[in-house]
Amino acid sequence: MLRHGLRKLCPVDFEQYSPLQIRGGIKLSFSAMGNVACNNLEIPPPKGPNAAGCTDFMMDHTVQGSFFRLYYPCQRMDEAAMPDWIPNREYFNGLADFMKINRTFSERIFNCLFGSFKIPAFLDAPFNSTEKCPVVIFSHGLGAFRTLYSAICTELASQGFIVASVEHRDLSASATYYLRQKSELEKANKNSSTTSLTDTLVREWLYYRSLQRGEQEFPLRNQQVQQRADECIRALHKLTDINSGVPVQNVLLTQFDWKTLKNSMDLSRVAVMGHSFGGATSIEALAKEAKFKCAVVLDAWMFPLKDETFPQVSQPIFFVNSEKFQWAENIKRIKKLDSSDIERKMVTIRGTVHQSFPDFTFLTGDFIGKLMNLKGDLDPEIGLDLSNKASLAFLQRHLGLEKDFNQWDPLIEGDDENLIPGTNVTLFQSAI
């Protein structure tokens, strides 16, 4: 099946394709992907006036704590390090589990293909902004994790936003971790191979949870979307504490000085954003937390949401869709959010696929990218640039920003040769 072939290269949200989309199918062996590593590929650098910095934050080391990658405007650094795109080898193991392939084999392949890529942001660089920053909480897709949407998050940071890219612990990520107390045996065993960050805490990894045989999918996905929304809200609460100057202890012991973020954020201007499962998460978060003033939803997968959620959402939403992912039933559910007095806009980017939003689209060659449905016909940089500019225009409109993002207001209406106003999916009257 196509889903099986896709999983051999990119994990993000392949379980979300409709039966029509996965019918037919292709397979591709890893030996055919060897050319990928030979190309001069990279995640495109951000285009805004600020340099982008990033750091990781984990407050409360338990599984109930908050874990996210923070992107922010920073001082320009001549010699600062750029972080690895894949932060730990365990994420390769998680990808292998998600794709149901051998860990030992896949770790070597993934490391060869993707292990050398860097995120275009300065690791732990000093925060720097001449004004208070609006805030975006970002939610990743199924099988992804906090680093895989860096092209979007670094662009927002370069445009003056503080962005918390949450790593979800609902077992929808390929892999994530929290910290647990070492056992007495582990404390005594100085040669233990278990990855430790302190003398008393050790990483405990959580991997993707597959559907069990005969299990109904909706109860699991709805429970996950509830938890995911709560994790987005929790991240906002942690940023609120940091902004207020409440002392925080980042158990990851990064070099970033969190005290510099005191009074740095404009918490009256907060949005939520996400891709696919993260899009559903964004909508659920709107229903749960009024502090989110609007949402940008990238190729939403609407299945996890209960119908009762829709009337609880009172904030503006901007849906940015790819041309090849959406189907009638999913669009029908999106249209349940249509409103005559609250702005709910939708555009579709021509020549794009579901994976045109995560970073994978930039890190595979053209032939393999198209064959594996990681690239559409449109240059991925053009597609993501359209998405980013339209998103910035929408954020300015509904967060009340004093920026120049309104120059891209026509994109919200689909006014571009590479955009379709609304959807390209045909909806028969009976489906509306």
N, C-alpha and C positions, 0 to 999 in steps of 0.2 A: 504494500500500500504506500501511497505518497507519504503518509504520516511516518511510516517506518523509515523511508528514505530520508525525509527531512531530519529526523532525529539523529541521523548519522553525522550531522554537522551542527545544527543549532537547536537548542532546546526550548525556545520561548513560546509557550502556548500552542503547541501543535494539537493538543487534545480538543481544541476549540473549533476545529474545522467542521463544517456541516457535511453530511453524507455526500452531497453533490461535489463538495470540494475535495474530498479524499478518495473519490472513486477514480479508478484508472491506475494511478500509481507508478512510481519508479523506485529503483534502488540504485545505490552508488557505493562502491567499496572505498575504504580509506586510501587504497593505493591510487585511486583516480584523483585524490585531492592533494597529492604531493606538490603540485604546481602552486598551490595557494601560498606556501611559505616563501616562494621565490619572488613574489610580486612586492613592489614597494608600496605596501598598504599601510594606512594609519587612520586613526580616528581624527576627523578634521578639527583643527583648533578653533576655539570660539572667536566670534567676530565683533563682540562688543568692545566698548572703550576701556573696560577694566581687565586686568589679569585675573584669572580664575585660580583659586586655591581650593584644596580639599583636605579633609581629615576625617577620621572615624571616631564615633562616639558610642560608648556603651555605659549607660547609667543604670545601676542595679545589675549585678552580674548574673542574676538568675534568669530563667527562661521568661519570666514575667516582665523583665526590664525592657528598656528601649535601646535599639541598635540601629544606627543609620550612618551613612556617609554624608558628611556636610560639605556642600560647595558654597563658596562665598567670594566676594571681590577681595583681592589681596594685593599686597605690594609686589611689584615686579621683581623677580629674583633672577640673577644671571646664572647662579650655580645651584639653585634648588633642585632637588630630585623630583621626578615625576613618578607617580605610583604605578605599580604593575596593574594592568587591566584585570587579571585574575589574581587575587591577593594571596591565595593559599592553594596548595595542591589538592586539599580536600574538596575544593570546588570542582576540580576535574573528576574526582570520584563521584560527586553528586550528579554531575552531568552524565556520567556513565550509568549510574543507577536509573536516572530519569529515562535514558534512552535504552535501558535494558541491554547493555553491552558490558564486556569484561573490563573491570577496573584497571588491571595491570596494563593491558593492551591500550586502552583508551587514554590513560594518563600520559603515556609516551606520545601518542598521536596529538592529543590536545596541547601538550606542552610544546611540541614541535610547531604546531600550527599557530597557537595563540599565546604561548608563554612569554614571548618577547615584546608584546605590545604594551604601550604605556598610555595612561590617561593624560590628555593635554591640560593638566592642571598642576600647580606647584604644591607638593605635599607639605602640609603643616606650615605653609607660608603665613606671615603676619596678616591679619585682617586689615583691610584698608578701604574706607569709604568716606566720602565727604557728606553723606546724608544717611538717614535711617533707611534700612533696606526692607522692602516688602518680602514676604516669606511664601515659599511654595513647599508643600509636602508632596513627595513623589512616591508612587506605588508601582512596583515592578509586576511583570506578568508571570504566569504559571511557569515554573521551571527556571526562572531567572533568579537574580540576586542583586544586591545594591549597586554593583559597579557597571552593569551591562547597558545602562542608558546614559553614559557619560557625555555623549555628544549633545544631548538635550540639556543635561544639568549644567555642564560647563558654560554653555551658551547663556543660560539664564543667569548664572553667576557673573559672567562678563558684562551683562546688561544691568547689573546692580541688585540682583535678587540673592537672598540666602535660601538655599535649597537643601532640605533634608530628604535624602533618598533612603527610604526605610527598607531594611532587610526583614522580611516577614518570617515569623516563627510558627506559622500555622501548618507547616509541612507542605506548603505549596512551592517553596523555593527548592532549587536543586540541592542546595546545601546552605546551612547557616550554623551558628554555634552560640552557646552561652558559656559562662564560666561556673564551674562547680568547685566545691571545697575538695581538696585532695584527701584521699583516705590516709590512714596512718601508714599503711603499707607503701603507698606512693610517696609519702613524705620520707619514709625510711630508705626507699630505693632511689638513690641519687642518680643511678644510670637508667632510670625509666625513660622509655622512648615517647611517652605521652607528652604532647605539646603543652608546655606550661608557660604562663605569662608572669606568674609571681611564685613566691615560695609556698603559697597556700592554695592558689587557684589554678585550675587546669581547664583547657577547652573541652567542652562536650559537644560533639557534632550532631546535628539533626539533618536528616536527609529526606528527600521527597517521598511522600506517601502515595503509593499507587492505589487505585480503586481495587478492592478485593473482588474476587469472583462472586457474581450475583449481587453485588452491592449497588444500591441506587445512588446515582451521582449527585442529585440535587441536595439531599440533606448534608452531605460532606461539603459541597461547594458553598452552600449558604452559611454553614457554620464557619467556614474559612473566611468568607467575605466579611462576616461580622467581626471576627478576630482581627482581620486586616484593617478594617476601618478603626477599630479600637487602637491598634498600634499606630496608625496615622495620627489619631487624636493624642495619644500618649507622647508622640514625638513633638507635637505642637506644645504640649504642656511642659516638656523638658526645655524647649527653646524659650518658653515664657519665663521659666525659672532663671535660665542663663541670662536672658535680657534684663531681668530684674536685679541681677547681681547676687542671686542666691548661690552660695558656694556649691559647686558640683565636683564630684570625683569621677573622672573618666577612668574606668578600670582598665582600659586599654593602654594607658600610660603613654599617650602620644606626646609629641613635642609642642603641640599647639597650645597657646595660652588662652584658655576659655574666658578669662576675666576681660579680655579685650572686646568681647561681644556684649558687654554690659551696655544697655541703652543703644544698641546697634540696629535693632529691628523695629519696624513699624507694624505692630501686631494688630492694628486696625485694618491692615491690608494683607490678608492671608488667603491663599488659594490652595486647592488640592489638584493634583494632576496624576494621571496614570495611563498605562498601556494594557489593553486587553483585560485580563483579570484585574489588573490595576485600575482600569477604567471603571469596572463595576465597583471596585473598592472606593473609588473617588465619589461615586454617586451615593453609596452607602454612608460614606463619611459626611457628605452634605446633609443627609437626613438626620445624622446623629449630632452634628456639631455646627451650630449657627455661626461660629467664628470663621468658618470657611465661607468667604464671600462669593466665590464662584469656583468653577471647575473647568479644566481642559481635559477632555477624554479622548485618548488616541485609540482608534480601532476597538471600541468597547466590545467585550464579550458579556452579554446581558443575562445569560442563563443563571448565574448564581443569585440574582436578586429576586426577592419576593415581590409580588404585585403590590402589596401594601406599602412598600417603600416609596413608590413613585409619587403619591400625593403628599408625602412628607417632605419632599424636596422643594424648597422655595427660592433657591439661588439660581443665577444664570449658569448655563452650561454651553460649552463649545465642543462639538463633536468633530474630530478630524479623522476621516476614514481613509483607508487604502482602497484602491480600485478592485482588488482581487479577493478580499477577505469576506466582506459582508454578504449576508443572505437575507431573504425576505422575513423570516421569523425574527431574526435579530433586529432588523430595522423596525419591524412592527413594535417590538418592545421599546426601542429607543423613542419611537414616536408617541409612546404613552406619556413621555415627558414634555410633549409639545404644550405650549402655553400662549395665550393671547396677550398676557401682560408681563411675563417674565421672558427675557431673551434666551431662547434656546436655538442655537445656530448649528448648522452642519455643512461641511464641505468634504469633498472627496478628491484625493490627489491622483490624477491620471498616471498610469504607468507604474503604480506602486503595489507592493504586496504587504502582507501582515508584518513581515520582518523588516520592513523599511524604516521602522522606528528604533529598534535596538541597534547597538553598535556592530553586531555581526555583519550587517549589510555593507559596512566599510572595510571589513577585514577578510573578505573572500574575493578572489578574482572574478571577472565578469562572467566567464563561462560557467564556472562552478556555482557562482552566486545565483545565476538565473536557473540553472539546472535544478538546484536544490531549493528554489523558491525563496532565496534570501535577498534577491534583487529583482526589481521589476524592470520595465523598459526605460524608465526615467532614471537619469543619473541620480544616485542616492543622495549626493550632496545638494542637488537642486530640490529634491523632494523634501528632505529634512529642513532645508532653509525656508521653504514655503511654510511648512508646519510651524517652525519656530517663530517666523515673523507674524503669521496670523495669530498664533497663541499670544505673542507679546502685545499685539494690538487689542485682543480681547481682554487681556489682563489689565491693560491700561484703562480700558473703558469701564471695567467693573470694579477695579480697585482704586480708581480715582488718581492714577499716577500722573505726575507732571513730567512726562517724557515726550519723546518724539515718535513713539511707537504707533501713533495714530496715522502716520504716513502709510501704514500697511492695512488700514481699515478696509480697503476694497477686497483684500484677501478673505476677510470674514464672510463676504458675500459671494465668494467664489469667482471674483473678477480677475482671472488670469488664465492664460491659455492652457496651463497645466492643472487647472482646478475645475471641478464640477460643482456647481451650487447644489447643496443637498446630497442626494445619493444617486448612484448609477444603477441601483437595484430596482427592478420593476416590481411594483406592488399592485396586485390586483385589488379591486375594490373590496372583495371579501376578506382581504388580509389587513385592511386598514382599520 
